[in-house]
Amino acid sequence: MRIFGFGKDKAVPFEEFRDHVRREVRRAAPQARIEPKEDGFMFRPQEDDDPVLCNLRNLYASYAKNPADRDFVVSNWLDTLVMEVPDQTWNEAKMTLRPMFRDTSYIAQANTALGKGKNPDDLPSQPFVGELHVIAMREIGSSLTGVTQVQLDQWGVGFDEVLRQALSNMGLLGFPHLSHALVAGGQTKRKNDENSEEAGLVFQGDHLTATWLVAERFRDHLSLRLGGDYIVTVPNRDKLIAIRADEPGLITSITAGNRNYRSQPYPLSGQLFAVGSSASGGTVALYTPHGGQPTSVLDPNSPFTSRGGITTNRANQPLTETPAPTSALMPLTSMSLTGTSFSAESYGGAFGNSAPAPSSTPEPATPFMAPTAPVQSTSRKQPLVDLSAWGEEETDETPANPTPRKRTE
């Protein structure tokens, strides 16, 4: 079936794709109210629901990578626009928690949107290094739902406990998929090539791939594999590239490649991170070329180190890059929310409402829905909140304002 007037091997302009998605939403949810916007539309499932901003930029980026799969891309996304989000107690939710990277602009925009709903909320986060922060998500089946302050209040726990549980759950998972290794010069290492020394590693997989940088054991794994200090880039949530610190040519290449990271599906950061191998777990700092003083480093008391502490950012606190301590540092020369259910993928592709599909398959938006007061222990259809719109560039997916929902005590 041809849904556009172009051949399926060629992506249509964004405007045409956007209009098609709007028509499909109207067919799928005739009772909903839809208000067109430049990058998508405002979606109100029911008259009493808060409107949700659906930014389609991420969805379009996924479609453009494989135009022949456009019918599947759109229908798969539509299935996630309204989804079942079960009410869970704290004990029920524990094993569903996952940590996930988001940048400062995404979190700031998410908090702005969450604060405008009928039930104001905010998105707690933990600073990592540079512009990266870590939030907590619930992964249920193929959906991801962000954990907001309202959800924490309903569970009766703090963000520090939730983040520790999310990191513990990640520790039970296998490392991300290694797509390929690089040798000096940037060439892909051939199979059965035992003589060529690895100069870089490219991991590409699911929605947690980039976030593995928070795990000490993964950082140690990279140090052993690459033989020392290395530089890391996480241009989008599904990719992590590690390059040996003594490979300036490769580092220059990935720096240049990151200039257009915002055009990728689910963009994350264009910054580079230097990881030193002098200590267990590695020291992490914002990479500065030519051995300059790093402006941001991983706090040794952070939850992402064995000493682990929590410094939660709340909506009423300014979001800034994690600063380097005032003491002198030796430069590294080697590199849908719950209380409110809130869709992660949609805002700037930051939150996604569904677990990542295979590399060629676009991922649906993730909702962040806002729960309301008292409760019934039932689940109901809830619109996903598109968080992809929360970013310097609105990048795509589903709704942006949290939708009220009831939760069970």
Helices and strands as residue ranges (DSSP letters): H 14-28, E 33-37, E 40-44, E 52-55, H 57-65, G 67-69, H 70-81, E 82-85, H 90-93, G 94-96, E 97-103, H 104-114, E 126-127, E 132-140, E 143-146, H 149-155, H 159-171, E 178-183, E 198-204, G 210-214, H 216-226, E 230-233, E 239-244, H 248-257, G 258-263, E 272-276, E 283-286, G 289-291, E 340-342, E 368-371, E 380-383, E 404-405
